[in-house]
Amino acid sequence: MPKSKRTKYIVILLGILLCVSFIFDIFLGSVHIPPSEILNILVGNPSSKTSWTTIVTEFRIPKAITALLAGSALSVCGLLMQTFFRNPLAGPFVLGITSGASLGVAIVILTAGAVGIDIILLNKLTGKIGTTVAAGAGAGVVLLLIAIVARKITSNVTLLILGLMLGHLIGAFESILKFFSTAESLQGYVFWGLGNFGGVVWNDLFVMIPLIVTGLILSFLISKQLNAMLLGDNYATNMGVNIKLVRLLIIIGGGILGGVITAFCGPIAFLGIAVPHLTRNLLNESDHKILIPAVCIVGGLLALICDIISQLPGNDQTLPINAVTSLIGAPVVIWIIISQRNLKASFT
Amino acid sequence: MNDLGKKHIIKTTNLSVGYHAGEKDEIRVLDNVNLTINAGELICLIGPNGCGKSTLIRTITGMQPPISGAITVNDSELEKLSRNELAKIISVVLTDYFSISNMTVFSLVSMGRYPHNGWFGRLSSSDLEIINNAIELTGLNELKNKNISELSDGIRQKSMIARALAQDTAMVFLDEPTAFIDLPGKIEIMHLLRKLAFKTSKAVLLSTHDLDLALQSADKIWLITPEKKIIIDSPEDLILNGEFERVFNKKDVKFNKQKGTFKIDSHFKRKLSVKGDKTAAFWTERALERIGIAIDTTQENKNFIKIDASNGKLTWDLNLDSQTNKFYSINNLVNYLKQL
């Protein structure tokens, strides 16, 4: 079978799986609702209990959309970072994007705690705008720093190391903040740190969707330039690519995708690193024009599957999403590293 | 050299190349460089390690700014050309190592069309024709759907050359294209480059440490001397006027003008002449030189080796100090002579 045809079939199959898991994710949850009732609610008929309607329309559907968006956005962010740094272990965490967002949230939650406002009250007071703006601002400040440094420093490896170091520095600030904060606010912060797709409501989605879609479109628009960057900066320059502009676009795109998701869902581990690898191997493809849409689908699919697993079907408990993504993501990364002995060589 | 009447692709005037160390300090590597590159020419840039080859090349191809002086590319100033315009005139094959596990030869070569095909990189039918021509010309047709990570260094290098060809530029620059490739592969690549210069009348500029190959295939040599001057001449003139020897001779390595190759300079203890079958004589002489025996070409030496090929087998008769010994291989002969 020719490669392009094979790619097409796989993408279609993944698309179907994505739809199935999206629906499945809505059908499952900590409150048991009969499938026929959910179908009723989905087609707009009144259900026998109004609370079920509320759960499905105000909680489960936004949560499924959030999982889909988060999976796609973090995975594309990871792909951008891996191509940009030509490093297989790059992801949203490098460049300090996630750390920056975490610091912003830490400052808001922990200082609010210090003046006697706990996280639930804070969210009630500000409609979650407090944490979201803080996370966005944190990610933005870190990205701005990196962008300024990137103008001076030409080596991507140096930039990668700087990003990692910045992450550690921010982590240190966070520890200090945590040390001086109250137990209640610390609990709120730790809870945010566990990651959660379920805390997003429709109003949040109206902010999130345009931003994420912008980030994804921006990434897709530079797919030719990303392809050229696979050969390294020198070749890319010789092929007429304006490296400085593309770098800036990658940083902005990656920043929006990683920052916004972290702001709304907390730091979600491993999706960003694992999905680009899975997709590249599945399709045997390196062209970003195909990879970016495919990574969106695989990322969304994997995030939905993680969310389904976190519901522990048949149980009324819910696992923290970060634990599930790590449980699935970490072995995937280990498997990739072991099965592809030339992984390191394939990027340097 | 007289280049009148030919079309300059690149011309440098009083160019100084180097780099900036810190804010104010500049390190000049080469000064007063006046070079021209013409269509259809194969130029080899050679010089000892650390003489400034890379800096010169990076400057001429617009990857690094000059310290002073002017570079004109197709009659316009290099600085005034946009990246994309420059990419349509100069393509490069670099030593930068990369290996992407999921990229086919075809996708790699098709990247050569990037400067031509707009922001999104859609391939038109004329793009496809140029890509397929480049693949054909480099002999990669059978391998075009293979992943480059599965191919040998030589084939990879050819794919990179095909990519540069697909860029359809007036000039191709190659940085040490024959490094890390086995000898037949090196010769094949040089042959390919010659063919390109001749068939497509592209200017081909390459830096190399394979001096033998450079001497055999270049139309022009740019030789950077240890005094940081660039000598431009045909390879034959450089050999005959002794410049080549002067630059590259080391204590124990000497350039042989007659043969055009470098030899380890042995201190000869003995002189022998070799008679008989020409091919066998050539290799016998090589073996003798290696163990420090000079070859006497006068054919009047009383000490000589006579190679006999009459019975379909080679034998060596060594006449030394009026004694004759028979040997059945060069190895035996050499071992005997070593013990003397």
Contacts between the chains, C-beta under 8 A, distances in Angstrom:
chain1	res1	chain2	res2	distance
A	3	B	104	7.8
A	3	B	145	7.3
A	86	B	98	7.4
A	221	B	119	7.6
A	221	B	120	7.8
A	223	B	120	7.8
A	223	B	121	7.7
A	224	B	114	6.5
A	224	B	119	6.8
A	224	B	120	5.9
A	224	B	121	3.6
A	227	B	111	6.5
A	227	B	121	7.3
A	228	B	111	6.3
A	228	B	114	5.8
A	230	B	98	7.0
A	230	B	100	5.3
A	230	B	103	7.3
A	231	B	96	7.4
A	231	B	98	5.7
A	231	B	111	7.1
A	232	B	94	7.9
A	232	B	96	4.7
A	232	B	98	5.5
A	234	B	63	6.5
A	234	B	92	7.4
A	234	B	94	5.6
A	234	B	96	5.6
A	235	B	92	7.2
A	235	B	94	6.6
A	235	B	96	6.6
A	237	B	63	6.5
A	237	B	83	6.5
A	238	B	61	7.3
A	238	B	63	7.5
A	238	B	87	6.0
A	238	B	90	7.3
A	238	B	91	6.5
A	238	B	92	4.7
A	239	B	87	5.7
A	239	B	111	6.5
A	239	B	112	7.6
A	239	B	114	4.3
A	239	B	115	5.8
A	239	B	167	7.2
A	240	B	82	7.9
A	240	B	83	5.0
A	240	B	84	3.7
A	240	B	86	7.5
A	240	B	87	3.6
A	240	B	88	7.6
A	240	B	114	6.3
A	240	B	115	3.8
A	241	B	83	7.2
A	241	B	114	7.3
A	242	B	83	6.0
A	280	B	101	7.4
A	280	B	102	5.2
A	281	B	102	7.4
A	283	B	102	7.6
A	284	B	102	5.0
A	284	B	147	7.4
A	285	B	102	5.5
A	286	B	100	5.0
A	286	B	101	7.7
A	286	B	102	4.4
A	286	B	103	4.2
A	286	B	107	6.9
A	287	B	107	6.2
A	289	B	120	7.8
A	289	B	121	7.4
A	340	B	101	6.9
A	342	B	99	7.1
A	342	B	101	6.6
A	342	B	149	6.8
A	343	B	101	7.9
A	345	B	99	5.8
A	346	B	99	5.2
A	346	B	100	6.1
A	346	B	101	4.5
A	346	B	149	6.6
A	347	B	98	7.9
A	347	B	100	7.9
A	348	B	97	7.3
A	348	B	98	7.6
